[in-house]
Amino acid sequence: MNELKVTDYSEGPKTENLYGGADMWVFGKKIKEHEVYIKITLGVGGAQVICISFHIAESPMKYPLKHQFL
């Protein structure tokens, strides 16, 4: 899979309580004709990124930065 880009941003930060309380961010990617929902957190104090959720989007996603960075 390609890297996530700023234009893939959909939502966040959102509150997270299971992985140390770091903020969560939602991104979306088109993969083989499917829009994929990706929720990540930075984890605690400089830890590696943790993928919280990765699945086909249940509804169309919004990309507020898509047109700003084209």
N, C-alpha and C positions, 0 to 999 in steps of 0.2 A: 504494500500500500504506500502511496505517496505521503509525504509529510503533511501535517496540518498547516494551513496558512491563515493569516489574519482574515481573509475573505471567507473562510470556512466557519468563522465564529457565528454562533446563533444566540446564546444566552449566557448570562453570568456577570459577576460571580453569584453563586448560590451557596447557601449555608450547608455544610457537611458536618456530620457528627460521628461517623464510624471510623474515619481515618485520621484522627488527630485534630479535627476541627478546621482544616485548611479549606479555603474556598474551592468550589467546583465550577467548572466551565463546560458549556455544551458547544459542540461543533457538529457539522454535518458534512458528509462527503458523498459524492455520487460514485458508486462502485457497481459496475456491470448492470446498468439500468435501474439500480435501486438507490434510494437516498438512505444513507446509514447515519444513525444517531450515535454520537460518541460523547460520553461524559467523562471528564478527567478531573483529577485534583493534583496539586503539587505535593501533597503529603506534608510531613512535618519538617521544618527547618532544613531546606535544601535537599530533601530526599528526592528520589526519582519520581517522575510522573506516574500516577496510578490510574489505570483505566477502570472506572467505576461501572460503566455500562457501554455496550457496543452491540447494536442490533438494527435491523431495518426499521426506519422511522414509522411510527404508527399513524402519523398525520404529516402533512406538508410542513417543512421547517422554514423559519424566517432567517434571513442573513442580513442584518442591518448594515454591515460594512462592505457588502459585495460591490456596490457601485462606487464607493469612495476610493477603492484601491485598484480599480481596473486600469 
